[in-house]
């Protein structure tokens, strides 16, 4: 026992930290990086041509329309207007069409050809 080499707690802590870092590095390097091709239903676009569409939906008198459905045409991406008629939908590719619909109002289509800070959409009653 007198000839046995003693290891301090500091050494055990260092070994434990090194093993943890090594295990995490090995685990992270096991993942493959995948590159995904972005497809947009036949409409070509370049990276960076995505915009956020914000706006307010009102009727002809200027009253807010809540519960209006806003969706990107030919996709499943949707948003709804809140009580104040305000909506926001992100990652909208340029040169796509936004469809605004509500059961009590006639629908409207809006082509997003260039980014605008805010859209005001007016719907007419059916």
N, C-alpha and C positions, 0 to 999 in steps of 0.2 A: 504494500500500500504506500510505503514511503517513496518508492520509485515510480509510482503512477503519475502521469502528466495530467494536470488539472486544466480544464477549459473554463474560462470565465463566462459569465452570463453575456457580456458584451460580444464575445465570439459567437455564442449561440444566436444572438439577435442578428448579427451580420450575416451568418449563414442562412438564417430563415428569410431575411430580406432578399438575398441573392437568389435563393431557390424560388421565391415568389415572383420576382422580376423575370427570371428565366422561364418559368412556367407561363406567365402571361405573354411574353414575347413569342414563345413557341406556339401558343394557342392563336395569337393574332396572325402569325405568319402562315397558319394553316388555311386561312380564308383566301379564296380566289377573288380577285377584283373582276367584276363583270361589267362589260360595256353594253349599254342598252341603246338600241336604235329607236329614235323617237319617230313615231308615225302619226300622221294627223289626217286621216281619212282622205288622202289624195291631194291635199293642199300643201304644196311645198313651203317650207319656211326655214329660216336660219336660226341658230341658237341666239337667244337674246331678244327674240321678237314676241315675247310674252308680256302682257300688260295686266294691270289690275283695273277692273272696271268698277267705278263707284258712281252712285247717283241717287236720284230721288224720283219716285213715281207719283204723279198726281193726276187728277181728273182735269177736265177743261176749266172748272172754276178754281183750281189751285189747291183742292183738298187732297191730303195725303191718301194714298191707296195702300193699305196694309195687306199682307198675305199674297201679293203678286208673285208669281213664279218666274224667275229669270233663269234661263238655261242657254248653254252653248249649243247651237244647232248641230244635230247628228252626233251628240255625245250625251253622257249621263251626268255631266257636271252641272249642278243647279245651285240656286240661292233663292231666298225669299226676302221680300221687303218687310221691314219691321213696322211698328205702329205709326212711325213718322213717315213711312214710305221710303225710307233709306235702305239701300242694298249695297252689297260689295261682293264681287266674284273675282277670284284671283286666277292667275295662270291662264289667261285668255290669249290664244294665239292671234296675232294680227291677221287681217283679211278673213276673219270668221264672222258669223252672224249670231247675234244674241237675240233670243226670242223671249218676249215679255208677254205673259198671259195671266188672265184673271177671269173667274167665272162670270162676273157681272159686267166686264168691259171687253171691248174688242181687242184682240191681240195686236202686237206690233213687232216688227223685225228691225234690227239695227245692225248695220255692218260696221265692224271695228276696223277701220282702214288706217287710222293713226291714233296714237295715244292722246287722250284728253284727260284733264284733271277731274272733271265731274260731268255727268250726263244728267239732263233733265228730260224725263220721258213723260209725255202726256197721253193718257188713254181716254178713249171716248166710250160712253155707255152704250151698251147694245140696244 
